[in-house]
């Protein structure tokens, strides 16, 4: 799967801004300062791609195309929410929900 770093490196200026914004949603604790927690952001980006893919199993035919499509949708999501200053990472929100 594609990484946030690869998305940033290959992307246009708007994609780069969206990646930086997504990273900014994943700050270390207050003691660590204002730097993004890129490991957590990367993990959540991977989870986002996996959620978009759904239950597709890696051994199914055509899975490479499904992964590429999910990656494109994940980048589209980053672009869509980039201009919303108060959006929260959906993976962070999911982690904070109480169990059913």
Secondary structure by P-SEA (a helix, b strand, c coil): cccaaaaaaaccaaaaaaaaaaaaacccccccccccaaaaaaaaaaaaaaaaaccccccccaaaaaaaaaaaaaaaaaaaaccccccccaaaaaaacccc
